[in-house]
Amino acid sequence: MRARIFYGMNITDLKRGERGVVTSVELSPALRERLRTLNIRSGGVVRVLKVSFFKKTYLVQAVGSRVALSEEVASCVGVKKV
């Protein structure tokens, strides 16, 4: 997987318990579609539930789903803090 790095605020910038509105998903079409099916899409609200010890994995809640994202994927999902 070769994801483009998103420059600006992204999921990795949110702390545990914080929410953000997804502004963009800068991933390959297949990964973007997979996240869309899990309700992580532009305009959707996400909340960081947990961050692993070395910040390599992020447990994120979207409408009706909880998703574990790698740091690489989470860094490509742009958000605006709510």
C-alpha positions in Angstrom: 0.0 0.0 0.0 1.4 3.3 -1.0 -0.6 6.1 0.7 0.0 9.7 0.0 0.9 11.6 3.1 -1.7 14.3 4.0 -0.3 17.6 5.1 -2.6 19.4 7.5 -4.6 18.1 10.5 -5.3 14.4 10.3 -6.5 11.7 12.6 -3.1 11.3 14.1 -3.3 14.8 15.4 -6.4 14.1 17.5 -6.0 13.0 21.1 -8.0 10.3 22.8 -11.6 11.4 23.1 -11.4 14.2 20.5 -13.7 14.4 17.5 -13.2 15.6 14.0 -15.1 16.1 10.8 -13.4 14.3 7.9 -12.3 16.8 5.3 -10.5 14.5 2.9 -9.3 10.9 2.4 -6.0 10.8 0.5 -5.7 7.1 -0.2 -5.9 4.7 -3.1 -9.4 4.2 -4.5 -9.6 0.7 -3.0 -8.7 1.9 0.5 -10.9 5.0 0.2 -13.9 2.7 -0.8 -13.1 0.4 2.2 -13.2 3.3 4.6 -16.3 4.7 3.0 -18.1 1.4 3.7 -17.1 1.8 7.4 -18.6 5.3 7.4 -15.2 7.2 7.3 -15.9 9.6 4.5 -15.8 13.3 3.8 -18.3 15.2 6.0 -18.5 12.3 8.5 -17.6 12.7 12.2 -14.9 10.4 13.7 -13.8 10.1 17.4 -10.5 8.7 18.5 -11.2 6.1 21.2 -7.7 4.7 21.8 -4.1 5.2 20.6 -1.6 2.4 20.9 1.5 3.0 23.1 3.8 3.9 20.3 1.1 5.7 18.3 1.2 3.0 15.5 -2.6 2.1 15.7 -5.6 4.3 16.2 -9.0 3.0 17.3 -11.6 5.3 15.7 -15.3 5.4 16.0 -17.5 6.5 13.1 -21.2 6.3 12.7 -22.1 2.7 13.7 -18.6 1.3 13.5 -15.2 1.1 15.3 -12.2 0.8 13.1 -8.5 0.2 13.9 -6.3 2.2 11.6 -2.6 2.0 11.1 -0.6 5.2 11.5 0.0 5.3 7.8 -3.7 5.2 6.9 -4.8 7.5 9.8 -2.3 10.1 8.6 -4.0 10.2 5.2 -7.5 11.1 6.6 -7.7 14.8 6.9 -10.0 16.2 9.7 -11.2 19.4 11.2 -11.4 19.3 15.0 -14.9 19.7 16.4 
